[in-house]
Amino acid sequence: MKRISTLLGLGVAAIVLQGALATVVSPPWCPDLALLVLVGIGLRWRGLARGLLLAALLGYSRDLLSGSLLGEHALLYLFTFTGTVVATRQLNLRGSWPLAGFAAGLTVFYGFGMLALTGFFVGGVDFRLNWLGAELVHAGVTGICAPAVSAVVGWASDWADDDPGRRSLGLDAIRRPA
């Protein structure tokens, strides 16, 4: 429970920091810190059920704090978390460049998802090329920040680990007499 509450607090702090940063820096140049925290959680989470609960809580928190449609970010966060968990099993995202590329691609898909959901529920949303240019800049900035945010999430996750005894031992821990 300590791990969930710590990561939820870190995610809410990222949402607040992102909102404060967007008042100083132009929105395309502001990284999506909350999405990066969710990606960092998805890279390290063991079970799927509690991870989905945490993703839904983070998404709903973002819905409440951003003023968007309730459930819009929560639904996209569920897809984002599930996609990250599946991608970590299929791809090697341990390096800075693969993680940055993955986060940038995920940011673009997240933007298209927000555009589609808003267009479906509200209507009157037009796809424009200047939006795509701003989204690509936003994805690049988010990708650049991905390794640092992932390292912070990893540190917080290790610090708040409820059951540190579940960590696996390395092969070099077993010594055989010669």
N, CA and C of each residue as an Amber inpcrd file, in Angstrom:
protein
   534
   0.8240000  -1.1940000   0.0000000   0.0000000   0.0000000   0.0000000
   0.8690000   1.2590000   0.0000000   2.0460000   1.1490000   0.6270000
   2.9490000   2.2940000   0.6680000   3.4290000   2.6420000  -0.7280000
   3.6640000   1.6180000  -1.5230000   4.1450000   1.8380000  -2.8830000
   3.0780000   2.5180000  -3.7350000   1.8410000   2.0760000  -3.6210000
   0.7490000   2.6670000  -4.4000000   0.5340000   4.1210000  -4.0070000
   0.5010000   4.3890000  -2.7060000   0.2630000   5.7640000  -2.2700000
   1.4320000   6.6770000  -2.6290000   2.6480000   6.1730000  -2.5720000
   3.8080000   6.9860000  -2.9590000   3.7750000   7.3140000  -4.4390000
   3.5150000   6.3250000  -5.2780000   3.4770000   6.5730000  -6.7130000
   2.2710000   7.4060000  -7.1220000   1.1510000   7.2470000  -6.4360000
  -0.0090000   8.1000000  -6.6990000   0.3030000   9.5510000  -6.3290000
   0.9670000   9.7490000  -5.1920000   1.3730000  11.0970000  -4.7980000
   2.3610000  11.6980000  -5.7790000   3.2830000  10.8850000  -6.2670000
   4.2480000  11.3570000  -7.2640000   3.5360000  11.7360000  -8.5680000
   2.5540000  10.9520000  -8.9520000   1.7910000  11.2600000 -10.1640000
   0.9740000  12.5300000 -10.0360000   0.3250000  12.7210000  -8.8840000
  -0.4510000  13.9490000  -8.6650000   0.4840000  15.1610000  -8.6170000
   1.6490000  15.0020000  -7.9880000   2.6290000  16.0980000  -7.9680000
   3.0990000  16.4220000  -9.3820000   3.2410000  15.4120000 -10.2340000
   3.6370000  15.6510000 -11.6350000   2.5440000  16.3930000 -12.3850000
   1.2830000  16.0760000 -12.1060000   0.1710000  16.7790000 -12.7460000
   0.1690000  18.2530000 -12.3390000   0.3650000  18.5150000 -11.0580000
   0.3820000  19.8940000 -10.5590000   1.5890000  20.6450000 -11.1180000
   2.7620000  19.9970000 -11.1110000   3.9710000  20.6320000 -11.6450000
   3.8370000  20.9130000 -13.1380000   3.2310000  20.0110000 -13.8580000
   3.0180000  20.2080000 -15.2890000   2.0820000  21.3940000 -15.5210000
   1.0420000  21.5290000 -14.7280000   0.1340000  22.6700000 -14.8600000
   0.8200000  23.9820000 -14.5320000   1.6820000  23.9880000 -13.5160000
   2.4150000  25.2030000 -13.1640000   3.4460000  25.5450000 -14.2280000
   4.0830000  24.5300000 -14.7770000   5.0950000  24.7390000 -15.8120000
   4.4710000  25.2640000 -17.1060000   3.2290000  24.8550000 -17.3810000
   2.5450000  25.2900000 -18.6020000   2.1810000  26.7670000 -18.5570000
   2.1620000  27.3810000 -17.3710000   1.9090000  28.8170000 -17.2970000
   3.1620000  29.6240000 -17.6110000   4.3320000  29.0150000 -17.4860000
   5.5970000  29.7000000 -17.7390000   6.1210000  29.3900000 -19.1410000
   6.0240000  28.1340000 -19.5430000   6.5470000  27.6650000 -20.8250000
   5.3570000  27.4200000 -21.7570000   5.5350000  27.6820000 -23.0310000
   4.4890000  27.4260000 -24.0110000   4.1150000  25.9420000 -23.9950000
   2.8130000  25.5920000 -24.0370000   2.3950000  24.1890000 -23.8940000
   3.0800000  23.1690000 -24.7960000   3.3810000  23.4470000 -26.0640000
   4.0870000  22.3970000 -26.8130000   5.4900000  22.1290000 -26.2810000
   6.0840000  23.0970000 -25.6340000   7.4460000  22.9480000 -25.1190000
   7.4630000  22.4490000 -23.6850000   6.3150000  22.1630000 -23.1180000
   6.2070000  21.6440000 -21.7470000   6.0360000  20.1250000 -21.8120000
   6.9040000  19.3560000 -21.1520000   6.7760000  17.8890000 -21.2260000
   5.5390000  17.4000000 -20.4780000   5.0270000  16.2760000 -20.9120000
   3.8760000  15.6480000 -20.2570000   4.3950000  14.8010000 -19.1000000
   4.6180000  15.4490000 -17.9730000   5.2360000  14.7760000 -16.8230000
   4.3470000  13.6720000 -16.2580000   3.0410000  13.8890000 -16.2330000
   2.1350000  12.8760000 -15.6900000   2.1530000  11.6070000 -16.5440000
   2.2030000  11.7820000 -17.8490000   2.2830000  10.6150000 -18.7310000
   3.6090000   9.8840000 -18.5330000   4.6850000  10.6370000 -18.3230000
   5.9900000  10.0160000 -18.0980000   6.0380000   9.2640000 -16.7750000
   5.3660000   9.7790000 -15.7540000   5.2880000   9.0450000 -14.4890000
   4.5390000   7.7350000 -14.6980000   3.4650000   7.7820000 -15.4720000
   2.7090000   6.5600000 -15.7530000   3.5520000   5.5560000 -16.5400000
   4.3370000   6.0350000 -17.4900000   5.2250000   5.1390000 -18.2440000
   6.2670000   4.5390000 -17.3090000   6.8240000   5.3530000 -16.4190000
   7.7990000   4.8480000 -15.4440000   7.1990000   3.7890000 -14.5270000
   5.9570000   3.9820000 -14.1550000   5.2770000   2.9780000 -13.3280000
   5.0660000   1.6970000 -14.1390000   4.6380000   1.8360000 -15.3810000
   4.4100000   0.6710000 -16.2280000   5.6710000  -0.1210000 -16.5090000
   6.8160000   0.5520000 -16.5140000   8.0830000  -0.1470000 -16.7490000
   8.4650000  -1.0430000 -15.5830000   8.0170000  -0.7180000 -14.3790000
   8.4830000  -1.4180000 -13.1800000   7.3940000  -2.1810000 -12.4270000
   6.1620000  -2.0940000 -12.8450000   5.0790000  -2.6810000 -12.0710000
   5.0160000  -4.1830000 -12.2760000   4.7410000  -4.9230000 -11.2000000
   4.7290000  -6.3950000 -11.2680000   3.3660000  -6.9550000 -11.6360000
   2.3210000  -6.5390000 -10.9430000   0.9900000  -7.0920000 -11.1880000
   0.1560000  -6.1630000 -12.0470000  -0.7950000  -6.7200000 -12.7650000
  -1.5840000  -5.9040000 -13.6800000  -2.7940000  -5.2690000 -12.9860000
  -3.4370000  -5.9680000 -12.0670000  -4.6810000  -5.4630000 -11.4730000
  -4.4420000  -4.1930000 -10.6630000  -3.4780000  -4.2040000  -9.7660000
  -3.2010000  -3.0060000  -8.9690000  -2.6190000  -1.8890000  -9.8310000
  -1.8880000  -2.2450000 -10.8510000  -1.3540000  -1.2450000 -11.7670000
  -2.4630000  -0.5460000 -12.5330000  -3.4630000  -1.2930000 -12.9710000
  -4.5990000  -0.6830000 -13.6530000  -5.3820000   0.2260000 -12.7140000
  -5.5080000  -0.1800000 -11.4530000  -6.1710000   0.6710000 -10.4640000
  -5.3980000   1.9720000 -10.2770000  -4.0930000   1.8720000 -10.1680000
  -3.2570000   3.0570000 -10.0160000  -3.3420000   3.9510000 -11.2520000
  -3.3400000   3.3710000 -12.4330000  -3.4560000   4.1490000 -13.6700000
  -4.8090000   4.8620000 -13.7410000  -5.8700000   4.1770000 -13.3460000
  -7.1950000   4.8040000 -13.3560000  -7.2720000   5.9570000 -12.3490000
  -6.6850000   5.7620000 -11.1750000  -6.6760000   6.8400000 -10.1740000
  -5.8810000   8.0450000 -10.6490000  -4.7340000   7.7940000 -11.2800000
  -3.9390000   8.8990000 -11.8210000  -4.6850000   9.6140000 -12.9500000
  -5.3210000   8.8550000 -13.8090000  -6.0840000   9.4640000 -14.9020000
  -7.2630000  10.2690000 -14.4080000  -7.9500000   9.7390000 -13.4150000
  -9.0890000  10.4710000 -12.8610000  -8.6160000  11.7230000 -12.1200000
  -7.4590000  11.6410000 -11.4690000  -6.8910000  12.8260000 -10.8260000
  -6.5780000  13.8940000 -11.8660000  -6.0520000  13.4550000 -12.9900000
  -5.7560000  14.4200000 -14.0620000  -7.0400000  15.0010000 -14.6360000
  -8.0860000  14.1900000 -14.7220000  -9.3750000  14.7150000 -15.1730000
  -9.8830000  15.7960000 -14.2330000  -9.7780000  15.5490000 -12.9450000
 -10.2680000  16.5180000 -11.9620000  -9.4500000  17.8090000 -11.9710000
  -8.1370000  17.6790000 -12.1070000  -7.2780000  18.8540000 -12.0340000
  -7.1870000  19.6230000 -13.3510000  -7.4820000  18.9870000 -14.4780000
  -7.3460000  19.6730000 -15.7600000  -8.6560000  20.2700000 -16.2480000
  -9.7680000  19.8310000 -15.7320000 -11.0490000  20.3600000 -16.1760000
 -11.5570000  19.7320000 -17.4570000 -10.9880000  18.6020000 -17.8550000
 -11.4590000  17.9330000 -19.0650000 -12.6690000  17.0650000 -18.7300000
 -13.1640000  16.3650000 -19.7290000 -14.2810000  15.4490000 -19.5020000
 -13.8800000  14.3960000 -18.4730000 -14.7520000  14.1220000 -17.5310000
 -14.4250000  13.1200000 -16.5160000 -14.3510000  11.7350000 -17.1530000
 -13.2430000  11.0970000 -16.9360000 -13.0220000   9.7580000 -17.4570000
 -12.1990000   9.7230000 -18.7270000 -11.9780000  10.8800000 -19.3470000
 -11.2380000  10.9130000 -20.6060000  -9.7720000  10.5210000 -20.4010000
  -9.1110000  11.1800000 -19.4730000  -7.7220000  10.8300000 -19.1820000
  -7.6310000   9.4600000 -18.5120000  -8.6220000   9.1290000 -17.6880000
  -8.5950000   7.8290000 -17.0050000  -8.6240000   6.6860000 -18.0200000
  -9.4570000   6.8050000 -19.0290000  -9.5250000   5.7630000 -20.0500000
  -8.2190000   5.6750000 -20.8340000  -7.6850000   6.8170000 -21.2170000
  -6.4300000   6.8090000 -21.9740000  -5.2580000   6.3360000 -21.1140000
  -5.2970000   6.6270000 -19.8130000  -4.2430000   6.1410000 -18.9240000
  -4.2890000   4.6250000 -18.7860000  -5.4830000   4.0410000 -18.7970000
  -5.5800000   2.5790000 -18.7570000  -4.9390000   1.9670000 -19.9990000
  -5.2160000   2.5500000 -21.1650000  -4.6070000   2.0540000 -22.3980000
  -3.0980000   2.2770000 -22.3900000  -2.6680000   3.4340000 -21.8820000
  -1.2390000   3.7510000 -21.8420000  -0.4930000   2.7970000 -20.9300000
  -1.0460000   2.5370000 -19.7510000  -0.3940000   1.6190000 -18.8150000
  -0.3250000   0.2150000 -19.4050000  -1.4230000  -0.2550000 -19.9650000
  -1.4370000  -1.5940000 -20.5470000  -0.4560000  -1.6880000 -21.7130000
  -0.4140000  -0.6730000 -22.5450000   0.5320000  -0.6620000 -23.6600000
   1.9780000  -0.6530000 -23.1950000   2.2570000   0.0780000 -22.1080000
   3.6200000   0.1100000 -21.5760000   4.0160000  -1.2370000 -20.9990000
   3.1140000  -1.8730000 -20.2700000   3.4150000  -3.1830000 -19.6900000
   3.6630000  -4.2130000 -20.7960000   2.8410000  -4.1820000 -21.8310000
   3.0270000  -5.1230000 -22.9440000   4.3260000  -4.8170000 -23.6890000
   4.6180000  -3.5380000 -23.8870000   5.8320000  -3.1590000 -24.6200000
   7.0960000  -3.5380000 -23.8590000   7.0740000  -3.4590000 -22.5240000
   8.2700000  -3.8270000 -21.7660000   8.5470000  -5.3150000 -21.8460000
   7.5280000  -6.1030000 -22.1030000   7.7390000  -7.5380000 -22.2510000
   8.2610000  -7.8960000 -23.6340000   7.9910000  -7.0350000 -24.6250000
   8.3820000  -7.3370000 -25.9970000   9.6220000  -6.5700000 -26.4600000
   9.8560000  -5.3940000 -25.8850000  10.9460000  -4.5270000 -26.3230000
  11.9240000  -4.2850000 -25.1870000  13.1420000  -3.9360000 -25.5290000
  14.1420000  -3.5780000 -24.5320000  14.1240000  -2.0620000 -24.3830000
  13.4770000  -1.5720000 -23.3320000  13.3410000  -0.1390000 -23.1000000
  14.2550000   0.3380000 -21.9750000  15.3490000  -0.3730000 -21.7250000
  16.2340000  -0.0040000 -20.6280000  17.1670000   1.1540000 -20.9660000
  17.4640000   1.3680000 -22.2100000  18.3570000   2.4490000 -22.5980000
  17.6210000   3.7810000 -22.7090000  18.3870000   4.8600000 -22.7300000
  17.7860000   6.1950000 -22.8030000  17.1160000   6.4410000 -24.1540000
  17.7700000   6.0590000 -25.2460000  17.2050000   6.3090000 -26.5680000
  15.9420000   5.5000000 -26.8380000  15.9060000   4.2040000 -26.5430000
  14.6520000   3.4720000 -26.7700000  13.5040000   3.9980000 -25.9040000
  13.8210000   4.3570000 -24.6670000  12.7810000   4.8890000 -23.7850000
  12.2830000   6.2400000 -24.2840000  13.1930000   7.0840000 -24.7500000
  12.7970000   8.3880000 -25.2800000  11.9280000   8.2320000 -26.5240000
  12.3030000   7.3300000 -27.4060000  11.4970000   7.0840000 -28.6030000
  10.1330000   6.5140000 -28.2840000  10.0970000   5.5880000 -27.3310000
   8.8220000   5.0020000 -26.9240000   7.9170000   6.0630000 -26.3130000
   8.4640000   6.9010000 -25.4310000   7.6630000   7.9440000 -24.7840000
   7.1780000   8.9730000 -25.8010000   8.0150000   9.3100000 -26.7740000
   7.6000000  10.2610000 -27.8060000   6.4650000   9.6890000 -28.6530000
   6.5880000   8.4380000 -29.0550000   5.5210000   7.7970000 -29.8180000
   4.2360000   7.6770000 -29.0250000   4.3700000   7.3490000 -27.7590000
   3.1970000   7.2420000 -26.8880000   2.5180000   8.5930000 -26.7060000
   3.3010000   9.6660000 -26.6660000   2.7260000  11.0030000 -26.5420000
   1.9070000  11.3680000 -27.7700000   2.3920000  11.0080000 -28.9450000
   1.6350000  11.2830000 -30.1700000   0.3270000  10.4900000 -30.1780000
   0.3880000   9.2010000 -29.8350000  -0.8340000   8.3980000 -29.7810000
  -1.7990000   8.9140000 -28.7170000  -1.2640000   9.3960000 -27.6020000
  -2.1070000   9.9570000 -26.5390000  -2.8070000  11.2230000 -27.0500000
  -2.0840000  12.0460000 -27.7860000  -2.6910000  13.2600000 -28.3460000
  -3.8040000  12.9400000 -29.3260000  -3.5740000  11.9350000 -30.1940000
  -4.6270000  11.5170000 -31.1170000  -5.8200000  10.9330000 -30.3620000
  -5.5610000  10.2150000 -29.2790000  -6.6550000   9.6790000 -28.4670000
  -7.4790000  10.7820000 -27.8200000  -6.8050000  11.8150000 -27.3210000
  -7.5270000  12.9500000 -26.7320000  -8.3590000  13.6580000 -27.7990000
  -7.7950000  13.8270000 -28.9760000  -8.5090000  14.4750000 -30.0730000
  -9.7360000  13.6490000 -30.4780000  -9.5790000  12.3430000 -30.5580000
 -10.6960000  11.4690000 -30.9540000 -11.7930000  11.4480000 -29.9000000
 -11.4080000  11.3290000 -28.6200000 -12.4310000  11.2920000 -27.5640000
 -13.1630000  12.6240000 -27.4370000 -12.4300000  13.7170000 -27.5370000
 -13.0750000  15.0250000 -27.4580000 -13.9920000  15.2380000 -28.6530000
 -13.5540000  14.8450000 -29.8260000 -14.4020000  14.9600000 -31.0100000
 -15.6350000  14.0900000 -30.9280000 -15.5100000  12.9230000 -30.3260000
 -16.6480000  12.0170000 -30.2090000 -17.6820000  12.5350000 -29.2200000
 -17.2250000  13.0040000 -28.0590000 -18.1730000  13.4040000 -27.0190000
 -18.6240000  14.8570000 -27.1300000 -17.7640000  15.7340000 -27.5940000
 -18.1130000  17.1500000 -27.6510000 -18.4690000  17.5610000 -29.0720000
 -17.7090000  17.0840000 -30.0380000 -17.9450000  17.4420000 -31.4210000
 -17.2710000  18.7590000 -31.7690000 -17.2330000  19.0550000 -33.0420000
 -16.6630000  20.3100000 -33.4980000 -15.1530000  20.3840000 -33.4200000
 -14.4710000  19.2520000 -33.3460000 -13.0120000  19.2330000 -33.2810000
 -12.4880000  18.9560000 -34.6820000 -11.6300000  19.8510000 -35.1610000
 -11.0550000  19.6990000 -36.4940000  -9.5900000  19.3260000 -36.3820000
  -9.1630000  18.4600000 -37.2600000  -7.7440000  18.0960000 -37.3260000
  -7.0340000  19.1080000 -38.2180000  -6.0190000  19.7620000 -37.6530000
  -5.2660000  20.7500000 -38.4190000  -3.7920000  20.3980000 -38.3710000
  -3.0750000  20.7900000 -39.4230000  -1.6530000  20.4770000 -39.4930000
  -0.8370000  21.2330000 -38.4480000  -1.2680000  22.4320000 -38.0520000
  -0.5280000  23.1360000 -36.9980000  -0.6540000  22.4070000 -35.6590000
  -1.7710000  21.6890000 -35.4470000  -1.8960000  20.8700000 -34.2330000
  -0.8950000  19.7240000 -34.2770000  -0.7490000  19.1250000 -35.4420000
   0.1880000  18.0140000 -35.5800000   1.6230000  18.4760000 -35.3540000
   1.9790000  19.6400000 -35.8620000   3.3200000  20.1780000 -35.6280000
   3.5780000  20.4340000 -34.1560000   2.5960000  21.0260000 -33.4730000
   2.7410000  21.2740000 -32.0310000   2.8120000  19.9560000 -31.2610000
   2.0620000  18.9610000 -31.7020000   2.0770000  17.6570000 -31.0270000
   3.4170000  16.9550000 -31.2070000   4.0200000  17.0990000 -32.3700000
   5.3360000  16.4940000 -32.5990000   6.4160000  17.1730000 -31.7640000
   6.3360000  18.4870000 -31.5990000   7.2700000  19.2000000 -30.7170000
   7.0730000  18.7290000 -29.2840000   5.8120000  18.6280000 -28.8670000
   5.4810000  18.1600000 -27.5160000   6.0010000  16.7380000 -27.2840000
   5.8630000  15.8860000 -28.2940000   6.3520000  14.5090000 -28.1750000
   7.8710000  14.4700000 -28.0590000   8.5580000  15.3110000 -28.8070000
  10.0120000  15.3550000 -28.7190000  10.5020000  15.8170000 -27.3580000
   9.8810000  16.8550000 -26.8210000  10.2630000  17.3540000 -25.4910000
   9.9510000  16.3100000 -24.4220000   8.8220000  15.6510000 -24.5470000
   8.4550000  14.6060000 -23.5890000   9.4330000  13.4350000 -23.6760000
   9.8250000  13.0620000 -24.8750000  10.7880000  11.9750000 -25.0490000
  12.1410000  12.2970000 -24.4440000  12.5790000  13.5400000 -24.5710000
  13.8580000  13.9440000 -23.9910000  13.8360000  13.8300000 -22.4700000
  12.6990000  14.1380000 -21.8570000  12.5820000  14.0980000 -20.3950000
  12.2950000  12.7010000 -19.8460000  11.9880000  11.7370000 -20.7220000
  11.5680000  10.4010000 -20.2780000  12.6000000   9.6750000 -19.4180000
  13.8890000   9.6260000 -19.7790000  14.8270000   8.8820000 -18.9270000
  14.9630000   9.4550000 -17.5200000  14.9560000  10.7680000 -17.3840000
  15.0950000  11.3780000 -16.0580000  13.8720000  11.0940000 -15.1930000
  12.6820000  11.2440000 -15.7620000  11.4600000  10.9890000 -14.9870000
  11.3570000   9.5070000 -14.6440000  11.7540000   8.6440000 -15.5510000
  11.7310000   7.2100000 -15.2790000  12.6810000   6.8470000 -14.1500000
  13.8310000   7.5100000 -14.0930000  14.7710000   7.2510000 -13.0000000
  14.1940000   7.7020000 -11.6600000  13.5000000   8.8280000 -11.6370000
  12.8700000   9.3050000 -10.3960000  11.7740000   8.3400000  -9.9560000
  10.9710000   7.8720000 -10.8980000   9.9110000   6.9150000 -10.5640000
  10.5140000   5.6130000 -10.0630000  11.5990000   5.1640000 -10.6740000
  12.2650000   3.9410000 -10.2090000  12.8100000   4.0890000  -8.8080000
  13.4020000   5.2370000  -8.5090000  13.9090000   5.4740000  -7.1610000
  12.7650000   5.4830000  -6.1530000  11.6670000   6.1680000  -6.4700000
  10.5200000   6.2340000  -5.5520000   9.8800000   4.8650000  -5.3800000
   9.8220000   4.0950000  -6.4540000   9.2400000   2.7590000  -6.3790000
  10.0890000   1.8280000  -5.5180000  11.4060000   1.9060000  -5.6650000
  12.2960000   1.0850000  -4.8390000  12.2470000   1.5090000  -3.3810000
  12.1490000   2.8160000  -3.1440000  12.1040000   3.3220000  -1.7700000
  10.8480000   2.8720000  -1.0550000   9.7250000   2.8430000  -1.7720000
   8.4380000   2.5400000  -1.1500000   8.0090000   1.0930000  -1.3620000
   8.9280000   0.2220000  -1.7310000   8.5760000  -1.1680000  -2.0040000
   8.0400000  -1.8330000  -0.7430000   6.8250000  -2.3730000  -0.8440000
   6.1700000  -3.0120000   0.3030000   6.8300000  -4.3250000   0.6870000
   7.3110000  -5.0620000  -0.2950000   7.8580000  -6.3880000  -0.0550000
   9.2110000  -6.5100000  -0.7630000  10.2710000  -5.9490000  -0.1490000
  11.5650000  -6.0140000  -0.8350000  12.1240000  -7.4260000  -0.9530000
  11.5630000  -8.3820000  -0.2340000  12.0400000  -9.7570000  -0.3080000
  11.6830000 -10.4450000  -1.6060000  10.7950000  -9.8490000  -2.4120000
  10.3770000 -10.4530000  -3.6720000  11.3410000 -10.1580000  -4.8080000
  12.3570000  -9.3780000  -4.5500000  13.3320000  -9.0960000  -5.5980000
  14.0980000 -10.3670000  -5.9320000  14.3890000 -10.5280000  -7.1860000
  15.0790000 -11.7440000  -7.5990000  16.5700000 -11.6170000  -7.3460000
  17.1980000 -12.7450000  -7.0950000  18.6390000 -12.7690000  -6.8920000
  19.3370000 -12.9610000  -8.2210000  20.4890000 -12.3650000  -8.3420000
  21.2660000 -12.5370000  -9.5570000  21.9510000 -13.8920000  -9.5650000
  22.3710000 -14.3450000 -10.7150000  23.0270000 -15.6460000 -10.8210000
  24.3740000 -15.6680000 -10.1370000  25.0370000 -14.5100000 -10.0340000
  26.3360000 -14.5020000  -9.4200000  26.2590000 -14.6050000  -7.8910000
  25.0540000 -14.6170000  -7.3230000  24.9190000 -14.7460000  -5.8860000
  25.1340000 -16.1850000  -5.4170000  25.0380000 -17.1300000  -6.3280000
  25.2300000 -18.5420000  -5.9780000  26.7050000 -18.8900000  -6.2250000
  27.3670000 -19.3220000  -5.1870000  28.7860000 -19.7090000  -5.3190000
  28.9160000 -21.2050000  -5.1490000  29.6800000 -21.7810000  -5.9980000
  29.9250000 -23.2170000  -5.9060000  31.4070000 -23.4090000  -5.5790000
  31.6710000 -24.3310000  -4.6970000  33.0880000 -24.5780000  -4.3700000
  33.8090000 -25.1790000  -5.5670000  35.0650000 -24.8100000  -5.6980000
  35.8530000 -25.3120000  -6.8300000  36.4260000 -26.6690000  -6.5690000
